[in-house]
Amino acid sequence: MIVVNRFRVPVTEAAAFRADVERAAALLAGRPGHLGGEVGRNVDDPELWVLTTRWEHVGAYRRALSSYDVKVGAVPLLSRALDEPSAYERVEPGAALNDHAARSLG
């Protein structure tokens, strides 16, 4: 699974935010099931940042969020993310997709 957290950060707060997001990324990286991640800043809009992480499955991500270290050191930053869906399933060629969301809308 892929998690995409986007943040709107005033340029005057960029240095402090960068330190916070790098710390959060490191805490998440230390959790079981973490497969990788990146911090980025938009090339056209320097106030728009992203933290992208990859996980074995949704359970690993949810367990990471419930760990004490992540609750204290990363969740406060993650709560500043833009209010939009952030969890994505990986789409592998030919693989069946999770159609739970489509069923719940019908």
N, CA, C and O atoms as a Tinker XYZ file with bonds, in Angstrom:
   424  protein
     1  N      0.837000   -1.174000    0.000000    73     2
     2  CA     0.000000    0.000000    0.000000    64     1     3
     3  C      0.879000    1.233000    0.000000    63     2     4     5
     4  O      2.029000    1.191000    0.438000    81     3
     5  N      0.339000    2.315000   -0.487000    73     3     6
     6  CA     1.060000    3.587000   -0.593000    64     5     7
     7  C      0.286000    4.626000    0.218000    63     6     8     9
     8  O     -0.940000    4.697000    0.140000    81     7
     9  N      1.006000    5.422000    0.990000    73     7    10
    10  CA     0.379000    6.504000    1.747000    64     9    11
    11  C      0.993000    7.818000    1.275000    63    10    12    13
    12  O      2.213000    7.980000    1.261000    81    11
    13  N      0.125000    8.750000    0.889000    73    11    14
    14  CA     0.558000   10.054000    0.395000    64    13    15
    15  C     -0.035000   11.129000    1.297000    63    14    16    17
    16  O     -1.247000   11.346000    1.305000    81    15
    17  N      0.825000   11.798000    2.054000    73    15    18
    18  CA     0.400000   12.911000    2.907000    64    17    19
    19  C      0.955000   14.195000    2.318000    63    18    20    21
    20  O      2.168000   14.355000    2.179000    81    19
    21  N      0.051000   15.112000    1.972000    73    19    22
    22  CA     0.485000   16.405000    1.424000    64    21    23
    23  C      0.270000   17.484000    2.473000    63    22    24    25
    24  O     -0.666000   17.428000    3.271000    81    23
    25  N      1.164000   18.470000    2.450000    73    23    26
    26  CA     1.155000   19.541000    3.445000    64    25    27
    27  C      1.296000   20.887000    2.754000    63    26    28    29
    28  O      2.039000   21.017000    1.781000    81    27
    29  N      0.586000   21.887000    3.256000    73    27    30
    30  CA     0.748000   23.273000    2.810000    64    29    31
    31  C      1.528000   23.970000    3.913000    63    30    32    33
    32  O      1.043000   24.092000    5.038000    81    31
    33  N      2.755000   24.437000    3.593000    73    31    34
    34  CA     3.662000   24.998000    4.588000    64    33    35
    35  C      4.153000   26.364000    4.105000    63    34    36    37
    36  O      4.777000   26.450000    3.047000    81    35
    37  N      3.882000   27.430000    4.859000    73    35    38
    38  CA     4.421000   28.739000    4.467000    64    37    39
    39  C      5.946000   28.680000    4.343000    63    38    40    41
    40  O      6.607000   27.988000    5.117000    81    39
    41  N      6.487000   29.389000    3.393000    73    39    42
    42  CA     7.931000   29.382000    3.151000    64    41    43
    43  C      8.697000   29.748000    4.415000    63    42    44    45
    44  O      9.784000   29.221000    4.654000    81    43
    45  N      8.152000   30.631000    5.212000    73    43    46
    46  CA     8.837000   31.043000    6.443000    64    45    47
    47  C      8.941000   29.917000    7.469000    63    46    48    49
    48  O      9.751000   30.001000    8.392000    81    47
    49  N      8.137000   28.868000    7.323000    73    47    50
    50  CA     8.159000   27.733000    8.243000    64    49    51
    51  C      8.834000   26.505000    7.643000    63    50    52    53
    52  O      8.853000   25.444000    8.267000    81    51
    53  N      9.388000   26.638000    6.439000    73    51    54
    54  CA     9.906000   25.488000    5.700000    64    53    55
    55  C     11.041000   24.766000    6.434000    63    54    56    57
    56  O     11.072000   23.536000    6.459000    81    55
    57  N     11.957000   25.504000    7.019000    73    55    58
    58  CA    13.103000   24.859000    7.679000    64    57    59
    59  C     12.650000   24.009000    8.861000    63    58    60    61
    60  O     13.106000   22.877000    9.024000    81    59
    61  N     11.760000   24.545000    9.682000    73    59    62
    62  CA    11.258000   23.790000   10.835000    64    61    63
    63  C     10.422000   22.605000   10.366000    63    62    64    65
    64  O     10.519000   21.513000   10.927000    81    63
    65  N      9.602000   22.817000    9.341000    73    63    66
    66  CA     8.796000   21.728000    8.823000    64    65    67
    67  C      9.677000   20.607000    8.272000    63    66    68    69
    68  O      9.410000   19.427000    8.499000    81    67
    69  N     10.719000   20.983000    7.554000    73    67    70
    70  CA    11.601000   19.969000    6.983000    64    69    71
    71  C     12.196000   19.080000    8.078000    63    70    72    73
    72  O     12.247000   17.858000    7.932000    81    71
    73  N     12.633000   19.683000    9.150000    73    71    74
    74  CA    13.177000   18.896000   10.268000    64    73    75
    75  C     12.103000   17.970000   10.843000    63    74    76    77
    76  O     12.382000   16.808000   11.140000    81    75
    77  N     10.884000   18.474000   11.000000    73    75    78
    78  CA     9.791000   17.673000   11.551000    64    77    79
    79  C      9.409000   16.524000   10.627000    63    78    80    81
    80  O      9.205000   15.402000   11.091000    81    79
    81  N      9.309000   16.788000    9.326000    73    79    82
    82  CA     8.882000   15.743000    8.391000    64    81    83
    83  C      9.974000   14.688000    8.224000    63    82    84    85
    84  O      9.670000   13.507000    8.053000    81    83
    85  N     11.224000   15.097000    8.270000    73    83    86
    86  CA    12.310000   14.116000    8.194000    64    85    87
    87  C     12.330000   13.229000    9.440000    63    86    88    89
    88  O     12.599000   12.032000    9.341000    81    87
    89  N     12.051000   13.804000   10.605000    73    87    90
    90  CA    11.977000   13.039000   11.846000    64    89    91
    91  C     10.796000   12.047000   11.778000    63    90    92    93
    92  O     10.929000   10.884000   12.159000    81    91
    93  N      9.653000   12.524000   11.293000    73    91    94
    94  CA     8.484000   11.647000   11.167000    64    93    95
    95  C      8.770000   10.502000   10.192000    63    94    96    97
    96  O      8.415000    9.354000   10.457000    81    95
    97  N      9.408000   10.820000    9.070000    73    95    98
    98  CA     9.744000    9.791000    8.083000    64    97    99
    99  C     10.672000    8.744000    8.689000    63    98   100   101
   100  O     10.511000    7.552000    8.426000    81    99
   101  N     11.628000    9.166000    9.485000    73    99   102
   102  CA    12.561000    8.233000   10.122000    64   101   103
   103  C     11.840000    7.344000   11.135000    63   102   104   105
   104  O     12.124000    6.149000   11.215000    81   103
   105  N     10.921000    7.903000   11.901000    73   103   106
   106  CA    10.161000    7.102000   12.857000    64   105   107
   107  C      9.318000    6.054000   12.136000    63   106   108   109
   108  O      9.281000    4.894000   12.547000    81   107
   109  N      8.650000    6.457000   11.077000    73   107   110
   110  CA     7.843000    5.509000   10.303000    64   109   111
   111  C      8.722000    4.429000    9.678000    63   110   112   113
   112  O      8.336000    3.261000    9.627000    81   111
   113  N      9.895000    4.820000    9.208000    73   111   114
   114  CA    10.808000    3.865000    8.564000    64   113   115
   115  C     11.262000    2.772000    9.525000    63   114   116   117
   116  O     11.638000    1.684000    9.088000    81   115
   117  N     11.234000    3.041000   10.802000    73   115   118
   118  CA    11.660000    2.061000   11.787000    64   117   119
   119  C     10.596000    1.050000   12.173000    63   118   120   121
   120  O     10.851000    0.161000   12.984000    81   119
   121  N      9.415000    1.175000   11.605000    73   119   122
   122  CA     8.313000    0.282000   11.981000    64   121   123
   123  C      8.243000   -0.941000   11.074000    63   122   124   125
   124  O      8.556000   -0.854000    9.887000    81   123
   125  N      7.833000   -2.081000   11.628000    73   123   126
   126  CA     7.680000   -3.291000   10.819000    64   125   127
   127  C      6.696000   -3.069000    9.668000    63   126   128   129
   128  O      5.658000   -2.430000    9.841000    81   127
   129  N      7.029000   -3.591000    8.519000    73   127   130
   130  CA     6.156000   -3.475000    7.361000    64   129   131
   131  C      6.431000   -2.276000    6.485000    63   130   132   133
   132  O      5.851000   -2.156000    5.406000    81   131
   133  N      7.310000   -1.376000    6.926000    73   131   134
   134  CA     7.660000   -0.207000    6.124000    64   133   135
   135  C      8.576000   -0.652000    4.986000    63   134   136   137
   136  O      9.588000   -1.313000    5.223000    81   135
   137  N      8.227000   -0.295000    3.763000    73   135   138
   138  CA     9.007000   -0.699000    2.599000    64   137   139
   139  C      9.830000    0.425000    1.988000    63   138   140   141
   140  O     10.736000    0.171000    1.194000    81   139
   141  N      9.527000    1.653000    2.348000    73   139   142
   142  CA    10.273000    2.790000    1.806000    64   141   143
   143  C      9.463000    4.063000    1.916000    63   142   144   145
   144  O      8.286000    4.038000    2.276000    81   143
   145  N     10.097000    5.166000    1.605000    73   143   146
   146  CA     9.396000    6.444000    1.675000    64   145   147
   147  C     10.257000    7.580000    1.175000    63   146   148   149
   148  O     11.470000    7.449000    1.011000    81   147
   149  N      9.596000    8.701000    0.939000    73   147   150
   150  CA    10.285000    9.889000    0.431000    64   149   151
   151  C      9.609000   11.149000    0.951000    63   150   152   153
   152  O      8.402000   11.179000    1.195000    81   151
   153  N     10.408000   12.172000    1.110000    73   151   154
   154  CA     9.914000   13.516000    1.399000    64   153   155
   155  C     10.170000   14.334000    0.146000    63   154   156   157
   156  O     11.241000   14.237000   -0.453000    81   155
   157  N      9.198000   15.135000   -0.253000    73   155   158
   158  CA     9.387000   15.968000   -1.440000    64   157   159
   159  C      8.752000   17.328000   -1.276000    63   158   160   161
   160  O      7.886000   17.536000   -0.427000    81   159
   161  N      9.202000   18.246000   -2.106000    73   159   162
   162  CA     8.614000   19.588000   -2.162000    64   161   163
   163  C      8.288000   19.877000   -3.618000    63   162   164   165
   164  O      9.087000   19.580000   -4.505000    81   163
   165  N      7.138000   20.445000   -3.865000    73   163   166
   166  CA     6.676000   20.712000   -5.221000    64   165   167
   167  C      7.591000   21.716000   -5.920000    63   166   168   169
   168  O      7.962000   22.737000   -5.341000    81   167
   169  N      7.946000   21.420000   -7.158000    73   167   170
   170  CA     8.870000   22.291000   -7.887000    64   169   171
   171  C      8.217000   23.586000   -8.349000    63   170   172   173
   172  O      8.912000   24.578000   -8.564000    81   171
   173  N      6.899000   23.598000   -8.507000    73   171   174
   174  CA     6.200000   24.810000   -8.957000    64   173   175
   175  C      5.583000   25.607000   -7.826000    63   174   176   177
   176  O      5.332000   26.804000   -7.971000    81   175
   177  N      5.336000   24.958000   -6.707000    73   175   178
   178  CA     4.703000   25.605000   -5.556000    64   177   179
   179  C      5.490000   25.199000   -4.308000    63   178   180   181
   180  O      5.183000   24.169000   -3.708000    81   179
   181  N      6.495000   25.978000   -3.902000    73   179   182
   182  CA     7.368000   25.578000   -2.794000    64   181   183
   183  C      6.678000   25.482000   -1.440000    63   182   184   185
   184  O      7.301000   25.054000   -0.469000    81   183
   185  N      5.420000   25.866000   -1.352000    73   183   186
   186  CA     4.682000   25.693000   -0.092000    64   185   187
   187  C      4.020000   24.325000    0.000000    63   186   188   189
   188  O      3.471000   23.978000    1.045000    81   187
   189  N      4.062000   23.541000   -1.076000    73   187   190
   190  CA     3.423000   22.232000   -1.088000    64   189   191
   191  C      4.473000   21.135000   -0.923000    63   190   192   193
   192  O      5.374000   20.992000   -1.749000    81   191
   193  N      4.341000   20.362000    0.158000    73   191   194
   194  CA     5.269000   19.278000    0.507000    64   193   195
   195  C      4.519000   17.961000    0.491000    63   194   196   197
   196  O      3.291000   17.937000    0.569000    81   195
   197  N      5.270000   16.849000    0.387000    73   195   198
   198  CA     4.668000   15.521000    0.413000    64   197   199
   199  C      5.557000   14.564000    1.202000    63   198   200   201
   200  O      6.785000   14.617000    1.132000    81   199
   201  N      4.901000   13.698000    1.946000    73   199   202
   202  CA     5.560000   12.560000    2.584000    64   201   203
   203  C      4.863000   11.329000    2.025000    63   202   204   205
   204  O      3.670000   11.123000    2.251000    81   203
   205  N      5.611000   10.514000    1.297000    73   203   206
   206  CA     5.075000    9.298000    0.708000    64   205   207
   207  C      5.755000    8.105000    1.359000    63   206   208   209
   208  O      6.981000    8.055000    1.454000    81   207
   209  N      4.955000    7.146000    1.807000    73   207   210
   210  CA     5.509000    5.927000    2.392000    64   209   211
   211  C      4.860000    4.724000    1.722000    63   210   212   213
   212  O      3.734000    4.797000    1.229000    81   211
   213  N      5.600000    3.606000    1.717000    73   211   214
   214  CA     5.104000    2.351000    1.166000    64   213   215
   215  C      5.121000    1.289000    2.270000    63   214   216   217
   216  O      6.055000    1.216000    3.068000    81   215
   217  N      4.072000    0.477000    2.295000    73   215   218
   218  CA     3.878000   -0.505000    3.369000    64   217   219
   219  C      3.509000   -1.862000    2.789000    63   218   220   221
   220  O      2.962000   -1.952000    1.690000    81   219
   221  N      3.815000   -2.920000    3.540000    73   219   222
   222  CA     3.458000   -4.270000    3.113000    64   221   223
   223  C      1.952000   -4.409000    2.926000    63   222   224   225
   224  O      1.493000   -5.027000    1.966000    81   223
   225  N      1.188000   -3.831000    3.847000    73   223   226
   226  CA    -0.275000   -3.901000    3.803000    64   225   227
   227  C     -0.832000   -2.840000    4.759000    63   226   228   229
   228  O     -0.096000   -2.237000    5.540000    81   227
   229  N     -2.128000   -2.632000    4.678000    73   227   230
   230  CA    -2.758000   -1.584000    5.480000    64   229   231
   231  C     -2.599000   -1.841000    6.974000    63   230   232   233
   232  O     -2.485000   -0.893000    7.752000    81   231
   233  N     -2.591000   -3.106000    7.387000    73   231   234
   234  CA    -2.420000   -3.418000    8.805000    64   233   235
   235  C     -1.085000   -2.947000    9.348000    63   234   236   237
   236  O     -1.006000   -2.446000   10.470000    81   235
   237  N     -0.028000   -3.108000    8.548000    73   235   238
   238  CA     1.298000   -2.652000    8.987000    64   237   239
   239  C      1.295000   -1.138000    9.182000    63   238   240   241
   240  O      1.866000   -0.631000   10.148000    81   239
   241  N      0.656000   -0.424000    8.270000    73   239   242
   242  CA     0.589000    1.042000    8.389000    64   241   243
   243  C     -0.202000    1.439000    9.637000    63   242   244   245
   244  O      0.228000    2.309000   10.395000    81   243
   245  N     -1.329000    0.818000    9.846000    73   243   246
   246  CA    -2.155000    1.170000   11.007000    64   245   247
   247  C     -1.451000    0.831000   12.320000    63   246   248   249
   248  O     -1.545000    1.580000   13.292000    81   247
   249  N     -0.748000   -0.298000   12.344000    73   247   250
   250  CA     0.009000   -0.637000   13.560000    64   249   251
   251  C      1.140000    0.367000   13.785000    63   250   252   253
   252  O      1.436000    0.721000   14.926000    81   251
   253  N      1.770000    0.825000   12.704000    73   251   254
   254  CA     2.828000    1.829000   12.847000    64   253   255
   255  C      2.272000    3.098000   13.487000    63   254   256   257
   256  O      2.901000    3.676000   14.373000    81   255
   257  N      1.109000    3.527000   13.044000    73   255   258
   258  CA     0.502000    4.742000   13.596000    64   257   259
   259  C      0.143000    4.585000   15.066000    63   258   260   261
   260  O      0.108000    5.569000   15.805000    81   259
   261  N     -0.122000    3.357000   15.494000    73   259   262
   262  CA    -0.521000    3.159000   16.892000    64   261   263
   263  C      0.667000    2.946000   17.830000    63   262   264   265
   264  O      0.483000    2.861000   19.044000    81   263
   265  N      1.881000    2.859000   17.287000    73   263   266
   266  CA     3.042000    2.692000   18.163000    64   265   267
   267  C      3.301000    3.985000   18.940000    63   266   268   269
   268  O      3.054000    5.083000   18.440000    81   267
   269  N      3.796000    3.841000   20.152000    73   267   270
   270  CA     4.005000    5.007000   21.017000    64   269   271
   271  C      4.927000    6.050000   20.377000    63   270   272   273
   272  O      4.601000    7.237000   20.364000    81   271
   273  N      6.075000    5.614000   19.847000    73   271   274
   274  CA     7.039000    6.557000   19.270000    64   273   275
   275  C      6.444000    7.347000   18.113000    63   274   276   277
   276  O      6.681000    8.548000   17.984000    81   275
   277  N      5.668000    6.667000   17.272000    73   275   278
   278  CA     5.045000    7.348000   16.132000    64   277   279
   279  C      3.936000    8.280000   16.607000    63   278   280   281
   280  O      3.791000    9.387000   16.088000    81   279
   281  N      3.155000    7.840000   17.591000    73   279   282
   282  CA     2.095000    8.713000   18.130000    64   281   283
   283  C      2.675000   10.014000   18.653000    63   282   284   285
   284  O      2.107000   11.085000   18.439000    81   283
   285  N      3.802000    9.922000   19.336000    73   283   286
   286  CA     4.414000   11.103000   19.942000    64   285   287
   287  C      5.204000   11.914000   18.922000    63   286   288   289
   288  O      5.129000   13.143000   18.924000    81   287
   289  N      5.960000   11.247000   18.050000    73   287   290
   290  CA     6.897000   11.950000   17.188000    64   289   291
   291  C      6.467000   12.201000   15.766000    63   290   292   293
   292  O      7.073000   13.032000   15.089000    81   291
   293  N      5.424000   11.505000   15.274000    73   291   294
   294  CA     5.030000   11.680000   13.880000    64   293   295
   295  C      3.566000   12.082000   13.705000    63   294   296   297
   296  O      3.249000   12.879000   12.822000    81   295
   297  N      2.677000   11.547000   14.527000    73   295   298
   298  CA     1.254000   11.829000   14.361000    64   297   299
   299  C      0.934000   13.325000   14.464000    63   298   300   301
   300  O      0.085000   13.803000   13.711000    81   299
   301  N      1.574000   14.085000   15.359000    73   299   302
   302  CA     1.288000   15.527000   15.369000    64   301   303
   303  C      1.580000   16.187000   14.017000    63   302   304   305
   304  O      0.826000   17.056000   13.580000    81   303
   305  N      2.657000   15.784000   13.358000    73   303   306
   306  CA     2.950000   16.312000   12.028000    64   305   307
   307  C      1.923000   15.802000   11.022000    63   306   308   309
   308  O      1.408000   16.582000   10.222000    81   307
   309  N      1.620000   14.506000   11.050000    73   307   310
   310  CA     0.674000   13.934000   10.094000    64   309   311
   311  C     -0.701000   14.577000   10.213000    63   310   312   313
   312  O     -1.437000   14.655000    9.230000    81   311
   313  N     -1.050000   15.036000   11.407000    73   311   314
   314  CA    -2.352000   15.693000   11.589000    64   313   315
   315  C     -2.423000   17.039000   10.878000    63   314   316   317
   316  O     -3.506000   17.602000   10.720000    81   315
   317  N     -1.281000   17.555000   10.452000    73   315   318
   318  CA    -1.242000   18.825000    9.696000    64   317   319
   319  C     -1.427000   18.602000    8.199000    63   318   320   321
   320  O     -1.482000   19.569000    7.439000    81   319
   321  N     -1.524000   17.357000    7.764000    73   319   322
   322  CA    -1.667000   17.064000    6.335000    64   321   323
   323  C     -2.979000   17.633000    5.802000    63   322   324   325
   324  O     -3.939000   17.821000    6.549000    81   323
   325  N     -3.002000   17.899000    4.510000    73   323   326
   326  CA    -4.233000   18.345000    3.868000    64   325   327
   327  C     -5.310000   17.293000    4.079000    63   326   328   329
   328  O     -5.027000   16.095000    4.085000    81   327
   329  N     -6.539000   17.744000    4.250000    73   327   330
   330  CA    -7.651000   16.847000    4.532000    64   329   331
   331  C     -8.122000   16.200000    3.225000    63   330   332   333
   332  O     -9.007000   16.710000    2.540000    81   331
   333  N     -7.506000   15.069000    2.908000    73   331   334
   334  CA    -7.848000   14.327000    1.697000    64   333   335
   335  C     -7.462000   12.866000    1.921000    63   334   336   337
   336  O     -6.612000   12.578000    2.763000    81   335
   337  N     -8.070000   11.948000    1.186000    73   335   338
   338  CA    -7.690000   10.540000    1.343000    64   337   339
   339  C     -6.189000   10.363000    1.094000    63   338   340   341
   340  O     -5.625000   10.979000    0.190000    81   339
   341  N     -5.557000    9.522000    1.902000    73   339   342
   342  CA    -4.101000    9.391000    1.791000    64   341   343
   343  C     -3.619000    7.967000    1.533000    63   342   344   345
   344  O     -2.462000    7.776000    1.161000    81   343
   345  N     -4.473000    6.964000    1.720000    73   343   346
   346  CA    -4.050000    5.573000    1.555000    64   345   347
   347  C     -4.484000    5.052000    0.189000    63   346   348   349
   348  O     -5.640000    5.196000   -0.209000    81   347
   349  N     -3.539000    4.448000   -0.517000    73   347   350
   350  CA    -3.780000    3.926000   -1.859000    64   349   351
   351  C     -3.337000    2.478000   -1.934000    63   350   352   353
   352  O     -2.304000    2.106000   -1.377000    81   351
   353  N     -4.122000    1.659000   -2.626000    73   351   354
   354  CA    -3.661000    0.310000   -2.885000    64   353   355
   355  C     -2.771000    0.333000   -4.120000    63   354   356   357
   356  O     -2.992000    1.116000   -5.044000    81   355
   357  N     -1.772000   -0.528000   -4.125000    73   355   358
   358  CA    -0.906000   -0.650000   -5.298000    64   357   359
   359  C     -1.681000   -1.369000   -6.388000    63   358   360   361
   360  O     -2.379000   -2.347000   -6.121000    81   359
   361  N     -1.559000   -0.891000   -7.599000    73   359   362
   362  CA    -2.232000   -1.506000   -8.740000    64   361   363
   363  C     -1.182000   -2.263000   -9.539000    63   362   364   365
   364  O     -0.382000   -1.674000  -10.266000    81   363
   365  N     -1.206000   -3.570000   -9.388000    73   363   366
   366  CA    -0.276000   -4.442000  -10.095000    64   365   367
   367  C     -0.942000   -4.904000  -11.384000    63   366   368   369
   368  O     -2.154000   -5.117000  -11.403000    81   367
   369  N     -0.183000   -5.063000  -12.452000    73   367   370
   370  CA    -0.775000   -5.543000  -13.709000    64   369   371
   371  C     -1.549000   -6.844000  -13.508000    63   370   372   373
   372  O     -1.006000   -7.829000  -13.010000    81   371
   373  N     -2.814000   -6.836000  -13.900000    73   371   374
   374  CA    -3.644000   -8.035000  -13.844000    64   373   375
   375  C     -4.201000   -8.399000  -12.487000    63   374   376   377
   376  O     -5.012000   -9.320000  -12.388000    81   375
   377  N     -3.790000   -7.700000  -11.425000    73   375   378
   378  CA    -4.263000   -8.042000  -10.079000    64   377   379
   379  C     -5.667000   -7.503000   -9.840000    63   378   380   381
   380  O     -6.041000   -6.457000  -10.370000    81   379
   381  N     -6.436000   -8.224000   -9.041000    73   379   382
   382  CA    -7.768000   -7.766000   -8.662000    64   381   383
   383  C     -7.640000   -6.564000   -7.736000    63   382   384   385
   384  O     -6.740000   -6.503000   -6.898000    81   383
   385  N     -8.543000   -5.618000   -7.897000    73   383   386
   386  CA    -8.542000   -4.434000   -7.049000    64   385   387
   387  C     -9.517000   -4.609000   -5.900000    63   386   388   389
   388  O    -10.504000   -5.336000   -6.012000    81   387
   389  N     -9.234000   -3.938000   -4.800000    73   387   390
   390  CA   -10.136000   -3.909000   -3.665000    64   389   391
   391  C    -11.332000   -3.064000   -4.065000    63   390   392   393
   392  O    -11.194000   -1.854000   -4.246000    81   391
   393  N    -12.496000   -3.669000   -4.207000    73   391   394
   394  CA   -13.655000   -2.900000   -4.638000    64   393   395
   395  C    -14.597000   -2.570000   -3.479000    63   394   396   397
   396  O    -15.774000   -2.281000   -3.692000    81   395
   397  N    -14.071000   -2.616000   -2.255000    73   395   398
   398  CA   -14.869000   -2.296000   -1.068000    64   397   399
   399  C    -15.471000   -0.892000   -1.176000    63   398   400   401
   400  O    -16.651000   -0.712000   -0.875000    81   399
   401  N    -14.692000    0.097000   -1.594000    73   399   402
   402  CA   -15.190000    1.472000   -1.683000    64   401   403
   403  C    -16.322000    1.563000   -2.699000    63   402   404   405
   404  O    -17.318000    2.245000   -2.457000    81   403
   405  N    -16.179000    0.881000   -3.834000    73   403   406
   406  CA   -17.223000    0.907000   -4.852000    64   405   407
   407  C    -18.505000    0.260000   -4.325000    63   406   408   409
   408  O    -19.599000    0.749000   -4.606000    81   407
   409  N    -18.384000   -0.836000   -3.562000    73   407   410
   410  CA   -19.557000   -1.502000   -2.984000    64   409   411
   411  C    -20.248000   -0.605000   -1.976000    63   410   412   413
   412  O    -21.477000   -0.583000   -1.910000    81   411
   413  N    -19.475000    0.139000   -1.183000    73   411   414
   414  CA   -20.100000    0.960000   -0.139000    64   413   415
   415  C    -20.783000    2.200000   -0.725000    63   414   416   417
   416  O    -21.640000    2.792000   -0.069000    81   415
   417  N    -20.419000    2.602000   -1.947000    73   415   418
   418  CA   -21.074000    3.746000   -2.579000    64   417   419
   419  C    -22.381000    3.337000   -3.268000    63   418   420   421
   420  O    -23.255000    4.178000   -3.480000    81   419
   421  N    -22.517000    2.077000   -3.613000    73   419   422
   422  CA   -23.664000    1.579000   -4.394000    64   421   423
   423  C    -24.859000    1.331000   -3.607000    63   422   424
   424  O    -25.881000    0.912000   -4.152000    81   423
